[in-house]
Amino acid sequence: MAHPWPSQISLCHSCDNDNAFTQSTLLPSATQSAALLAVLRTNCGHSQTAAMRAVIAAAPAELARYSEELARLDTISEPIVAGRKALQKLYDECVCVVRAPVRQLPNEILVEIFSFCRDADTSPTVTLEPVALHHWEHAATAELRRVAGGALVSLAQVCAKWHRVVLGTPQLWSCITLDLRCWTLPVETMRAGARHGQMIQLLKAALARGQQTPLTMQVSGVGEFHPHALEVLALSARRWRHVSLAMDCAMLKNLSPVAGNLPLLETFMIQPLSEDEEVLADVISGPLAVAASLPLAQLQRCGYDGVCPEDLPALLSAMAQLPPASEFRAQLHLEAIRAVLPLDLPAIESQIGALDIELMKDQNDDSYHALGALFEAITLLQMQRLTIFGMPQVGLHNQLCWPHPAAQALFARSGSRRTLRTLCIPDVVITEAELLECLAELPALEYLFISDHPSLAAASNVPHLLITDSLLEALTPSLANPADCLLPRLKIVEFRTLGRFSDSALLDFVGGRLTLRDKAGFECAVLWFPGHPRKPDVLTTNYLETWTVEEGLLFICREFDPNEDQ
């Protein structure tokens, strides 16, 4: 059998055999290896180990010759290996620079990503409290960074390309967020004046980078503050699209240059930060008129907090001027309204698409009279959404009374049979009979949110139960004629519940609704009150899981979380 090892190894292809390494004659052949294995398996004699003894005697010298040659070759190969390693590193770095996935992203995608980073910056705190002197430096530094661009400034420092994208994309500079409490110290100092001047210059730079892009602004301040920032913002009035102001309304006089100069304005929110009550009518006819001359006919969203009785006529007047499909939000101050009940409100007709009402400081049946008077005064010909919430109260559940006759008249007068898509009234106490009578007049409804109530008074333990087998059965399509049912277009229903219904009634309701939705699916949320867990049994759960896979059902069953669910 041929020897498996070459007799010589050439170490230089251009030197023939002059620079060759001679293999050891001791290297084993396949026959020798097999013979060695056979000897290991037998009780060998002295004659059989003679060849092995010769290998043992000669091998150390041969091994040393191999080691010497390898050491010589290592000396030669070390710089070659080091050179290759350095070249590989350079190659990898060049590939990373030129071909890195993030560098292949088009500028349009980078801009979208940068927009998320910009929006993640902390918004200013809306509060009546001024910044304490010992906290001013920290607050002012944070405000300085925000005015300069916040996360955008950090992104612009990553590389030249990102710098060009950040500073050269106007839409990234379309949001301005200011906390004006940090712009003026209670005691003026040279340091505070320098910081203020720096902020003004950064604000002007941010506005300039936005060029003519429509602006979204969120500005808050408390009490009297330096008006320079407002005056700078007013110079960009033609770009204002979405504006939220939280400040003493008296400061709005500093926005006088924007009057009649708001062609893009869609949203204008005012949150008065004053310990004194401010009357909406006075604000609209006074500083707000001077500051804005609001073009109500072009607004898409309009809202006001802390509405008192004297505010309601101005509120209704504004509602009447809003364009079709716009959203209107009002927070009614029931404690103040109670003192002047009954209300005498002017009748108005409006084209708004959504009415969101929040009632604060509810007592007894004040909400019934306040909502009733409001419903009697308005006709909403394009109303697609009606939402009524109570302001959360510590230790109490919101319990607003449903003005049923006034609501039915509103729905009939407004043509809600064809327009209303969303009815969200989880804080409203309504009887089953009243609810079913309402729903019978709202066949276009697609989303419904209703609720039980743990008690009808703070000192009472008697719950108000709405979500029961009786209601579920009334909302369940019949097998004989499923299309002839209440709410044939219902897509989403949310129940905030004490869990006083059976699994069979829930299963029949969900199954019946799925027959109407074909393969479009149906969403049902069972949100139990804390302390009243309500999970379906195993059999019901199995049915619901099967429908989730096969019928497109989305079923949610968990504890109600007021921070997420309203």
DOMI-722931 format. One record per atom (N, C-alpha, C): x, y, z. Coordinates in steps of 0.02 Angstrom, whole numbers, plus 50000, padded with zeros to 5 digits. Example, Ala and Ser with C-alpha at 12.3 -4.5 7.8 and 13.67 -1.06 7.14 Angstrom:
<pts>
506604971650390 506154977550390 506604983550390 506424988850354 506844994750357 506455000250394 
</pts>
This chain:
<pts>
500434994050000 500005000050000 500455006250000 500265011249959 500665017349954 500675021150019 501235024450032 501295028550092 500825034550087 500415035950138 499935041450134 500255048350139 500875048850156 501195055350166 501665056950108 501665063250082 502165065050031 502855065250062 503355063350022 504035063150050 504315070050065 504095075050025 504325081950035 503745086750028 503805092350065 503305097750060 503665103950036 503465106449978 503785112449951 503535118549988 504005122550012 503835128650049 503875134850006 504095133949943 504125139549897 503995136949827 503465139149796 503275136549731 503765138549676 504185143449688 504655145649636 505365142949647 505455138849698 506135136449714 506215128949703 505765125849667 505775118549657 505845115049724 506345110549730 506425106849793 506985109549836 507265115349815 507825118149854 507595120549922 506955122149928 506695124849991 506125120450015 506245113750012 505725108950031 505875106050100 505345104050134 505405100850199 505305093350189 505775089350214 505755082050205 505355078950262 504855075050242 504445071650293 504845066250328 504675064750389 505005059550428 504835052750400 505325048350401 505205041450379 504805037450430 504705040450489 504335036950541 503575037550532 503355041950487 502625042950479 502305036250461 501745034550493 501445027850484 501065027250419 501065021050393 500635019350337 500005016250364 499515015050321 498885011950343 499015004950370 499495001350339 499644994450361 499944994550431 500414999250442 500724999850509 500205001550563 499745005850546 499235007750595 498795001850612 498624997750561 498204991850574 498584986750616 499254985950601 499654981250640 499704983450713 499774989950723 499814992550792 499164991150829 498594991950796 497954990550828 497894983150845 498154978850801 498114971550814 498544969750874 499134972750880 499574971350937 499244973451002 498884979151000 498554981551061 498034976651085 497744972751039 497204968151057 497454961151077 498124960151073 498414953551090 498924954351145 499134948651169 499664948451220 500314947751182 500584953551159 501154953451112 501804951351147 502264948451106 502914946551131 503434951951116 504064950551137 504594955451130 504744956951057 504714951851015 504874952850944 504364957350910 503744957150932 503224961250901 503274968650920 503624970250972 503674977250994 504334980450975 504764976850938 505414979650920 505344985950878 504884985550829 504784991450785 504524997350825 504104995950873 503825001350915 504375004650956 504835000550980 505375003251021 505825007750978 505905005850915 506305009950869 505975016750858 505315016850851 504945023150843 505025027550906 504975024350963 505035028051026 505715031251032 506235027851007 506915030451012 507035036250963 506765035550902 506915040550850 506425046350847 505815045450871 505285050450862 505435057150895 505725057650956 505835064150986 506255068850943 506785066050911 507205070250868 506805072750808 506405068350779 505995070350722 505465075550742 505165074650800 504665079550824 504985086350835 505615086250861 505965092550871 506095095950804 506275091850751 506385094750685 505745097950658 505175094650669 504535097550648 504385104150685 504515104050751 504375110050791 504815115850769 505445114350754 505905119650732 505655122750666 505425118350620 505185120850556 504545125050564 504105122750608 503485126450620 503635133250652 504115133550698 504295139950728 504565144750676 504985141950629 505245146150575 504675148850531 504195144450517 503635146550475 503185151550511 503115150650578 502715155550616 503015162450611 503675162750614 504015169250609 503855172550542 503815168450490 503665171050424 502925172850417 502475168650447 501755169550436 501435174750481 501755176250538 501445180950585 501275187650552 501735190950518 501555197250486 501025196350431 501035190450399 500525189150348 499835188650380 499805184850436 499165184150471 498925190950498 499395194750527 499215201350554 498975205950498 499315205550441 499105209650385 498415207850360 498285201250357 497615199150334 497075201350383 497225200750449 496745202850499 496585210350493 497105214350483 497005221550476 496605223150413 496755219550359 496395220650297 495665218550303 495545212950340 494855210750350 494455215850390 494785218750441 494445223850482 494275229950439 494755232050398 494625237750354 494055236250306 494055230150279 493525228150232 492845228350267 492815225450328 492175225350365 491935232450381 492395236850399 492195243750415 491945247350353 492275246050296 492045249250234 491355246750214 491245240150222 490585237350207 490065240350253 490245241150318 489775244050367 489595251150348 490095254950325 489975261950307 489565262450243 489745258450193 489445259150127 488795255150121 488785249050150 488225244650138 487785243350199 487895246850254 487485245750314 486745246950298 486295242550322 485585243350306 485315250250321 485525253150378 485255259750396 485465265050345 486045263950312 486275268850262 485915267950195 485575262350188 485205261150126 484495264050130 484295266050191 483615268650198 483545275250160 483005275850122 482885282350089 482725287750140 482835293850120 482725299450166 482015299650193 481535297550151 480835297750172 480725293250233 481045287350234 480975282850291 481325285650352 481915288550342 482275291650398 481855297150430 481525301050389 481115306550415 480545303750458 480235298250436 479705295250476 479975292750543 480555289650542 480855287250605 481035293150650 481325298250622 481515304050662 480895307450691 480335307150655 479725310150681 479495306750745 479565300050749 479395296550810 479845298750867 480485299550854 480955301850906 480765308750930 480585313150884 480385319950902 479755319750946 479265315650927 478635315550964 478705312451033 479245308551043 479355305451109 479625310251160 479835316251139 480075321151187 479535322951237 479735324251299 479255325651352 478875332151339 478225331851345 477805337851338 477845341951401 477705348351397 477745352551457 477205350851507 477355352151570 476875350751623 476365356451626 475715354551623 475185359551627 474985360151700 475165365651732 475055366451804 474995373851821 474665375051877 474615381851904 475225383751944 475665378951959 476235380252002 476815383151962 477105388651985 477715391251952 478305386751967 478835387451929 479445383651941 479805386552001 479955382352050 480315384652110 481015386852090 481275391852127 481935394552111 482475389152111 482445384552160 482975379552163 482905374152110 482335374052074 482245369252019 482295372651951 482375379351952 482335382951889 482885381051840 483495380151866 484055378651822 483945372051784 483725367051821 483585360551789 483015361151738 482475364451758 481895365151713 482075369251652 482475374551662 482665378751606 483125375151557 483565370851584 484005366951540 483595362151497 483095358851528 482665354351490 482265358051438 482025364051456 481645368151408 482085370451351 482705372251367 483175374451316 483295368951264 483375362851289 483475357251243 482855356051200 482255356551230 481645355451193 481555360751139 481685367051156 481605372451107 482105371651050 482705369251066 483225368251015 483055362650967 482605358250986 482425352750943 482415346050977 482635345751041 482605339651079 482995333951046 482655328451035 482975322551006 483255323950936 482955328550900 483195330150833 483915332550834 484095336350886 484785338850891 485265333050900 485085328150941 485515322350951 485585318350886 485025317450850 485045313750787 485485317350735 485465323950735 485855327750687 486605327150697 486815324750756 487525324250772 487805317350756 487385312650731 487625305850717 488095305750658 487905308850602 488325308950542 488095314650498 488495315950446 488355321650402 487685320750367 487525314550345 486895313450310 486305314950355 486325312250417 485775313450463 485715320850479 486285324150483 486275331350496 485905335050441 486055333150378 485715336350321 484965334750321 484795328450338 484085326550338 483705330350392 483995330550453 483645333850509 483555341250496 484085344650477 484045351850469 483715353850403 483695349250355 483425350950289 482725348450276 482395345650327 481715343050318 481225347250359 480865351750328 480415356350365 479895352750407 479645346950384 479105343750421 479335341250490 479995340050498 480245338050564 480205343850614 480135349850590 480115355750633 479415358750634 478915354350625 478225356750621 477865356550689 478215354350742 477915354050809 478315358550857 477965363050889 478285367550938 477955366351006 478355364751056 478105363451124 478495367951172 478125372051209 478455376851254 478145376551324 478575376951374 478365377851444 478615384751465 478175389651461 478395396651471 478535398251544 478405393551589 478605394751659 479365395351665 479725392251619 480455392151623 480775398051587 480375402351559 480645407751518 480755414151558 480505414451619 480565420451659 480665418451732 481195420951763 481295419951835 480885424851875 480625422751934 480275427551977 480705433551994 481355432552003 481825438052014 482275438451954 482245443851916 482625444451854 483375445051870 483775441151836 484495441551843 484815441751774 485455443451773 485805443551709 485825436551678 485915431451722 485935424551697 485265422651667 484705424351700 484045422751674 483915426451609 484125432751605 484025436551544 484405433551485 485025431251497 485415428151444 485095421651421 484855417751469 484525411351451 483885412751411 483505417851430 482905419651394 483065421551322 483575425751313 483775427751246 483985421851204 484335417051235 484545411051198 483945406951176 483445406351220 482835402651203 482475405851144 482425412451145 482085416051091 482435414651024 483095414951024 483465413650962 483355406450938 483355401650984 483235394650965 482525393750939 482045397150969 481355396750945 481295399450874 481615405150862 481605407950794 481935403250744 482475399950765 482825395350720 482385389250704 482035386650756 481595380950745 481025382750698 480735388650706 480195390950662 480455391850591 481065394450584 481345395450517 481475388750482 481695383750519 481825377150488 481185373950464 480625375650495 479985372850473 479725376050409 480045381550388 479845385050327 479085386350327 478725383750277 478005384950273 477585378950293 477895373950326 477525368050348 477005369950400 476395367150396 475885368550447 476135366750516 475975370950565 476235370350633 475735367050681 476005362650724 475645360150782 475985363050843 475615366550886 475915370050943 475575368051008 475975366951059 475725365851127 476105370551173 475765375551200 476085380751239 475735381251306 476125381251360 475835381951427 476225387251465 475865390851508 476175395851550 475725397151609 475965400451659 475565401851718 475665409051740 475105412451755 475145419351778 475435423951725 475765429251748 476085434051703 476775431451685 476925431251621 477585429151599 477795433651540 478425433351523 478675437551469 478325435751404 478045440651369 477645439251309 478045438051246 478715438651250 479115438551189 479005432151150 478965426351184 478875419951148 478215419851110 477675422351143 477025422551109 477045427151048 477395432651054 477445437250998 477825434050940 478335430150955 478705426650902 478255421450868 477885417750908 477425412750880 476895416050837 476655421850857 476125425250820 476345427050749 476995427950740 477245429750673 477175423950624 477075417850650 476985411950607 476255409850604 475795414350618 475085412550623 474815409150561 475055411050503 474795408150441 474955400750435 475415398250477 475595391150476 475215387150529 474875390450575 474555386950631 474015382150605 474065375850625 473535370950608 473215368150671 473615365450717 473355362750780 473685366450838 473275369750879 473545374150931 473215372450998 473625371451049 473375370351117 473725375251163 473325379451196 473595384551241 473335383351312 473785382751360 473605381951430 473915387851467 473515392951480 473785399051511 473205403451533 473375408551571 472895413651589 472655417051525 471995417351515 471735420051452 471945427351442 472115430851496 472325437851488 472965438251447 473375432951447 473995433051409 473875432451334 473265430551314 473125429651243 473155436251204 473135441751240 473175448251205 473835448951168 474335445151190 474985445451157 475005441851090 474445438551073 474385435251008 473985439350959 473905445650972 473475449850930 473665449750856 474305448850836 474455448850764 474125443150725 473865438050759 473585432350722 472865433550701 472555438950724 471855440250709 471745440350634 471275436250610 471115435950539 471665433250496 472135429650526 472725427350489 472855419950502 472325415950503 472385408850520 472075404450466 472345404550406 472035400850351 472055393250358 472535390550398 472615383350403 472325380450467 472085384650513 471895382350579 471335377250577 471455371450611 470945366150615 470755364650687 471235365350733 471115363750803 471365369450846 470935371850892 471135377150938 470865375451007 471315373451053 471115371451120 471385376551171 470945378651217 471155383251270 471005379951337 471515379551380 471425377351448 471635383051494 471155386751521 471345392451563 471715390251626 472285393251639 472665391951701 472615398051744 472055398451780 471935404251823 471525401951882 471675404451940 471285402651999 470605406051999 470525411251957 469885414651951 469485411551894 468825410951904 468385408351852 468395413151793 468465410451732 468445414651672 467835412551632 467435417351613 466825416151577 466985415551503 466745410051472 466905408951402 466685414651358 466085417351370 465845422851329 466315428851333 466575430251394 467035435851402 467695434551367 467915428351369 468545426651336 468475427351260 467925424751233 467825425151160 467745432251137 467375436351176 467265443251155 467845447751175 468265445351222 468815449451245 469485447151217 469925444451260 470605442851236 470615437851179 470155433051178 470175428051125 469995431051058 469505435651058 469325438850995 469905443150970 470225446651015 470795450850995 471365446350970 471455440751004 472025436450989 471925432350926 471325429950915 471245424950863 470725426450811 470175429550828 469595430050782 469505423250750 469385418350792 469405411350770 468975409950709 469265406950658 468875405050599 468525398350613 467975398550651 467655392450672 467445388050614 467275391050558 467035387150501 467565382550472 468205383350490 468715379050463 469025374350516 468815374950578 469085370650631 468825363550624 469265358650637 469055351650638 468935349250709 469245352550758 469145350650828 469095357050869 468635357150917 468555362950960 468335360451028 468605363351081 468415361051148 468555366351200 468205365651257 468315370251313 468185366651378 468615367951428 468555364851493 468235369551543 467895366551593 467615370451648 467055375151627 466605372751584 466065377051559 465545378051614 465395384351628 464895386251678 464255388551643 463715389751680 463085391551648 463135397551601 463495402651624 463545408651582 463945407451518 464315401751516 464705400151456 464285396751402 463715393851422 463355389451376 463105392851313 462825398951316 462625402151253 463195403051203 463775405251228 464355406051184 464585399251158 464545394151201 464735387451180 464285384951123 463635385951130 463175383751078 463265387751014 463415394151021 463535398250962 464145395750924 464675393850960 465275391150928 465115384450894 464725380250928 464535373750899 464165374650833 463745379650829 463345380750769 463775382950710 464355385750723 464775388350669 465285383350644 465365377750678 465875372850658 465665369350594 466165367050555 466005363950490 465765356750498 465485353750445 465265346750447 465845342150466 465675336850504 466135331550524 466655333850576 466605339950601 467075342150652 466905339050720 467385339550767 467295336750834 467245342450885 466755341650931 466655346850982 466665343451050 467075346151096 467125343451163 466985348851214 466585347151264 466425352051317 466435348651384 466755351851433 466775349451501 466315353951542 465755351251565 465245355251600 465355355051675 465335360951706 465445361651778 464765361251813 464575355351835 463905354251861 463785357951927 464295358751967 464215362152031 463975369352019 464245372551967 464025379351952 463345379351917 463225374351875 462595374051838 462005372851886 462125369051939 461585367451986 461265373752015 461665378952024 461405385052056 460915388952013 460915387651947 460475391551903 459965387251867 459885380951888 459375376651857 458685379551870 458215378951824 458285375951757 458635380651708 458965377751658 459325381651608 458855383751552 458965389651528 458595392151470 459095393651415 459165388951367 459685389551317 459385390951248 459745394651207 459515395951139 459565389651096 459075388451054 459095382651009 459575383950952 459985378950936 460455379650880 460455373350838 460675373950777 460745368350731 461475367950711 461765362050714 462485361350701 462615355450655 463165355950618 463375350550572 463955346450600 464115347250664 464685343550691 464575335950686 465135332350680 465085325050674 465165321350739 465455324650790 465575321250854 465465326150911 465105323850962 464995327851023 465235323751082 465745326351117 466025323051176 465895327551236 465545324851286 465355328751345 465655325451406 465985329551448 466235327251513 465905331551566 465615328351616 465285331951670 465695331251733 465835336851765 466245336851825 465835339051886 466015336151944 465695337852008 464945336352006 464795330051990 464095328151986 463795327252056 463165329052064 462805327952126 462085326552110 461815321452142 461105319852134 460925319252060 460385322552040 460165321951970 460325328251930 460845331951950 461025338051912 461185336351840 461515330651829 461705328851761 461085327851717 460545325351747 459925324251709 459675330951681 459645336051724 459385342451702 459865346051655 460525345651670 461015349051627 461035345951558 461085339251556 461095335851491 460435336851455 459885336451492 459235337251461 459155344051428 459365349351464 459325356151435 459765356851374 460365353851377 460815354151320 460525350351260 460265344251273 459975340251219 459375343851187 458985347251228 458395350651202 458575356651158 459175359451170 459375365551133 459715364051067 459975358051058 460385356750999 460055351950950 460205352950887 460025348350834 460665347050795 460875340750793 461515338950763 461385334550702 461355337650644 461125334250583 461635329250555 462265329850575 462785325250549 463125321350605 462815320750663 463135317650720 463265310250708 463905308350710 464105301350703 464335298350770 464515302650818 464765300150882 464495304350939 464235300950990 464025304251052 464365300651109 464765304451147 465145301651203 464995305851265 464825302451319 464685305951383 465085302451438 465515306251472 465905303651527 465815308151588 465925305251646 465965309151707 466695309851728 466865315451756 467555316351779 467675311551837 468225307551835 468355302851890 468395306251957 468095303052008 468105305652076 468385300252121 468835302252165 469155297452210 468635294052253 468635287352251 468185283452294 467475282952268 467315286352213 466635286152186 466645283952114 466115280552095 466025278852025 465595284251992 465765285851931 465375290951895 464675288351882 464175292451897 463475290451888 463095296551863 463045296951798 462685302351766 461995299951745 461505304151755 460815302251740 460645303551667 460325298751636 460155299151565 459485302751556 459485308551521 458865312251510 458485309051451 458125303751464 457865299651410 457395303351362 456895306951386 456455310451338 456835315351294 457295319151324 457675324051286 458145320651236 458425314951256 458875311351211 458495308551151 457915305551165 457515302851110 457305308351061 457125314051088 456935319651045 457535322051004 458125322251036 458725324351000 458865319550942 458835312950955 458975308050902 458475308750845 457845309650862 457325310250809 457415316750769 457555322150805 457615328750773 458245329050729 458765325450749 459405325850714 459465320750658 458985316250651 459045311150600 459585306050617 459665304550681 460205300050703 460105292850679 459505291050656 459395284350629 459885282750573 460055287750534 460495286650477 461225288750489 461355292650542 462025295450550 462425292650609 462095291150666 462475289650727 462805282750721 463475282750729 463865276550724 464135274250793 464245279050838 464565277550902 464155280550959 463995276351008 463665278651070 464075275951128 464405280551164 464865278751217 464625281951281 464275278151324 463965280951385 464095276451446 464725274651459 464855270151515 464715273151584 464725279751590 464615283051654 463885285251664 463465283351617 462755285351619 462335279751649 461915281651698 461435276851726 460815277051682 460685271451648 460115270951603 459785264151614 459135263951613 458785257551624 458805253451560 458675247051568 458655242651509 458115244951460 457535246651486 456995248751442 457175255151404 457495259951438 457705266051404 458225264651351 458705260451368 459235258851320 458955255451258 458515250551268 458235246951210 457805251651168 457465256351200 457065261151162 457525265651120 458085267651149 458575271651112 458855267751053 459075261651067 459405257751015 458935256150957 458295255650972 457805254350919 457795260050868 457995266050890 458005271850846 458685273150815 459165268550827 459855269650803 460105263650763 459785261850708 459975255850671 460665256250638 460935262250631 461595262950598 462175262150648 462015261150712 462545260950764 463025255050752 463675256550759 464195251550748 464605250250812 464615255050859 465015254250920 464595256350979 464585252151031 464185253451091 464595251851152 464615256651200 464975255651263 464485257551319 464295252651360 463815253651414 464085250351478 463735251551534 464025249351597 463495247951650 463645243051694 463315242551759 463595248051804 463285248751864 463545253451914 463525250151982 464085250052018 464105246652083 463595249052133 463425255552132 462925258152178 462655264652148 462045266352168 461735272452142 461875278552185 462235277652240 462415283252283 463035281252321 463395286252344 464035284952378 463935280452439 463375281252475 463255277452537 462835271252525 462675269752463 462235264252448 462625258152425 462365252252441 462655245952417 462225242652364 461725246252340 461275243452290 461545244852221 461735239652183 462015240952117 461465242252065 461665245652013 461225246551955 461455241851901 461055236751887 461255231551839 460925232951772 461345233351721 461095234351653 461265228351609 461875225851617 462105220351574 461905213751606 461325211351588 461035205351616 460825200751559 460585194751577 460345190051525 459795193251484 459365197151517 458805200251482 459045204951427 459545209051442 459805213651391 460165209851336 460575204951354 460935201151304 460455197551257 459915194751285 459425191451243 459085196351195 458955202451219 458645207451176 459105209651119 459755209151130 460245211151079 460475205251036 460215199251050 460415193251012 459965192350952 460245192050891 459835190850831 459485183950836 458875183650810 458505177250811 458775172650757 458725166150769 458965161350719 458535161450657 457885162750666 457425162550609 457545168450561 457655174350589 457755180250547 458275184750579 458925182950574 459445186650611 459515193950590 459345195550528 459425202550506 458915207150536 458355204350559 457825208450590 457945208850665 458425212950684 458615213450755 458825220550771 458915221850835 459195228250855 459925228750832 460125234650810 460815236150791 461095231050741 460815230450682 461055225550634 461765226850609 462015233050618 462685234650594 463205234650649 463035232450708 463485232750766 464135228850752 464705232250760 465355229150750 465735228050815 465665232850861 466055232650923 465595234250982 465635230251035 465255231751095 465725230851155 465675235451203 466065235051264 465585235251323 465655230351367 465245229951427 465705230951488 465575236251527 465905236951592 465415234151643 465605228851677 465095224751709 465265222451779 464735220851815 464785217451880 464725209951871 464615207751810 464605200551794 463965196951811 463385200351812 462765197151831 462385194451769 462725190851727 462425187651669 462705180551663 462365176251627 462575169251621 463035168451560 463445163251563 463875161751506 463475159951444 462915156451454 462505154451396 462215160551360 461995165551398 461725171651367 462275175351329 462875175651358 463435178951324 463615175251260 463625168551264 463805164451206 463295165251150 462655165251168 462135166151117 462195172951084 462335178151125 462405184851098 462985185351048 463565182851068 464155183351024 464045179150961 463795172950970 463675168650912 463175171650864 462645174650891 462145177750848 462435183650810 462855187550843 463165193250809 463635191050753 463975185550763 464435183050711 464055180950649 463435178550656 463045176650597 462885182750554 462845188650585 462705194750547 463325197550514 463905196250543 464515199550518 464835195650462 464555189850443 464845185650390 465565184150410 466055185850368 466755184650385 467105191150406 466715196350418 467015202750437 467225202950510 466995198050550 467185197850620 466755202150664 466865201450730 466485205150780 466925205950841 466885211650875 467295213050934 466845213850995 467025210251048 466645210551110 467135210951168 467055215951211 467485216651270 467065216351333 467255211851378 466945211351444 467445213951495 467325219851522 467785223151567 467465223351637 467705219051681 467385218751746 467665224051793 467235226451839 467445231151890 467955227851936 468445231651961 468905228852011 468525225752069 468715219752087 468375216252141 467785212052118 467635212252053 467075208352026 467295204451965 467785199951972 468035196351913 467495192151881 467505192051815 466985188251778 467305185051717 467535178951725 467825175251669 467355169651648 467275168451583 466845162951560 467125156251583 466675151251586 466905144551605 467295141451547 467545135351559 467995132151510 467635130851444 467015128251447 466645126651386 466515132951345 466295138251378 466175144551343 466815147351313 467355146851352 468005149251327 468215145451265 468095138851264 468275134851205 467895137051143 467245138351152 466845140851096 467115147551070 467265152051117 467515158651098 468185158251063 468615153751086 469265152951053 469185150150983 468715145450974 468585142750908 468335148150861 467875152250885 467615157650843 468145162850827 468615163650873 469165168350860 469575166050800 469685159550796 470085156850741 469685156450676 469065154050681 468675152450621 468215158050598 467985162250644 467465167150625 467695174450630 468325175550649 468575182350653 468355186150716 468175182450769 467975185650831 468585188550867 468505194550895 468995197350942 468645198051009 468835193851057 468505193751122 469015195651175 468835200551217 469275202951270 468895202151336 469235199251386 468925198451452 469465199951504 469395205451538 469905207551588 469605212851634 470005214751684 469785219951730 469785226751696 469295230851712 469245237551684 469815241851710 470155245351665 470695249951684 470495256951663 470345261451710 470105268151692 470625272251654 471265270351660 471785274051624 471815272251551 471545266351533 471585264051464 470915263751429 470375262751467 469735260951437 469245266651431 469465272851442 469015278451427 469415284751417 
</pts>
